[in-house]
């Protein structure tokens, strides 16, 4: 029984905090963990998904696009997962989006974003409009984040592998909303991942709290006046939650906690910070979480103003962007001829529809070249100079001598009616499994690029040559 393996010092603190509820809290650890998935509403509505999903699902009360599933259904092995139709996410983590409340057209930063659960949710809420910047400081996790964002199919996403301080120096006061899902001791995930218990100690909790206090300073600097900062963790430790926020508020009078309505009952508001929210596994069907939303004042007093004004920073940003563009952009004023040929031969006019690709355009202003690799960027004048960028926007593909090879990211951002040739394979079609294994498959028609998908959900590219579809599904994604 997992409850008998919980650290003694952890139990003592939780007993003191929860009092009469402690027995129910401990008993919850002997119940099975709960599994959740969140539907990608960029591709279809939650209602439409329910009509076609072959297994039983239960709605998650605080996430209108989230559902509980039974682990035996293994949705991670389904071709819908490969097509980015949903994301597998712990149910409690979905509640953060309610308090962040991203709106289409906003600039949103997810500062510690890997593996991408909250970023994919933000991208869906933005609905291809505005900017999502997803950052992760650890290189390996940042690459996983980039892969998950590619699969999600949102065109208006930048992924970076940066230190929060470095981002704050570049983009002070730039974002409407910033999410800091802070690295923590993970107490709320003991049931989901028992190995986390083995790493737990009071010293580890204190170390996490110290690191969180540093990161939130960078997060705060990135929020524009009048913007919102949401801080969340998956731990119960007050040192990492309320105490971090209360100390931060003491030194940052320009921020104040927001009192927001809860999306479901049984969310707990701590007495020391009533605007904050605690999620406990004995009260809800999910793991442990802490969330608080902070509002940055529109106007700040001299004592609380940042050392570099937003206006000065904006001027510097524009000046640096102009010089950076010379290094990062193709010098030509028209589209790359290889890309231009691909667009004319493979894409239909609907792919240029702003409702599909949001702010993205296949125009010279939006095309960014990293060597022979071309991207469509969500904001053309952003300065990437000196930053570690994994994805500066939607990866279009690579120009090669006399031709253009489209990228996987572009495939997943498109729809069947946005290309001249689309091969829809049913879930039961043996050709689907062959495609996902990387095999060439028979397909009659004119030579050229073909977008391949499971039903109406794109999976990747193939190139038809004399009745045979050569497989361009990425090797690292293929079924083994």
HUFEN-V404552 format. One line per field, one symbol per residue. psi: psi as a letter, one per 40 degrees, with the letter a starting at -180 (. if undefined). Layout:
BEGIN
psi: ???
END
This chain:
BEGIN
psi: hddeeihdddddddddddbeedddddddeeiiiiiiihhgeddiiddddddeheihihihdehdeiiiihdeegeeeiddddefdihhihddddddddddfhiheihhhhdgdieeddddddddddfeiahhhhihdhddddddddddddddehefhhhigihdddddddfhfdidhhhggihaefdeedddgdddddeiiddddddddddddddddddddehiheahhhhiifiehddecdddddddddegeeiiihhiiieiiehhhidegdeihhhieedigaaiihhihhhhidhiiddeiidhiddddddddddddddddddeiheieiihddddddddddiiddeehdddebeiigiddehhhgbehhihidhdeiheheighdheahhdahhiheihhiiddddeeiideeidhhhhhidehddddddeeeiiihhiiiiahhhhihbehidaiihhhfehhhhfhhdeeii.
END
